[in-house]
Amino acid sequence: MPGEGNLEILLQKMTPVMQAGIFVFCSIPEDEEIPATLRPVLIFREREGTAFIIRREEAEAAGLPHQFASRMITLTVHSSLEAVGFLAAITNRLAEAGISVNAVSAFYHDHLFVPEQRADEALHLLQDMSKHVKPG
C-alpha cells in the first residue's frame, strides 16, 4: 500500500515517537567493512567513506570515533516517498526553535535525529504542530 502524500494529513497524523537510546554518526573508510557486531539503523555509502548511525554505546564499545549525540524521533505516519513539503514543514519548525535536525526518509517512515539535549523540546514542538494543523 502506498504511503500518504497529502501534506495536511501527514502533519495531522505524523504521531512523533521518541526512540530509546542515544544515537551517533560514524564514518569509516570506503574499503573497510562495518564490524559484524554493530547494528546500524542507517548505512549510506558516500565518496569519502561509509557513514552509519548506531547507538552510542555500540560506537564506544567498538572504539569508533563518532559525532552528534542525538535522539531519534520517528514520525509514525506512513509517508509517501513522493510526498511534497512534509520534511520541509517539520525541519522549518525545528529551525525556528534553533534545533538542528538530520532527517532520514525510509520506506515507511521519516526519522529525525535531533541533539540529545533538545530532544524533549523537539518532540513537544512536533506534537504541538500536529495538533494545530488547520484543515485546508
Secondary structure, DSSP 8 states (H G I E B T S, - for coil): ---B--HHHHHHT--EEE-SS-EEEEEE-TTS---TT---SEEEEETTEEEEEEEHHHHHHTT---EEEEEEEEE-S-B-TT-SSHHHHHHHHHHHTT---EEEE-SS-EEEEEEGGGHHHHHHHHHHHHHT----
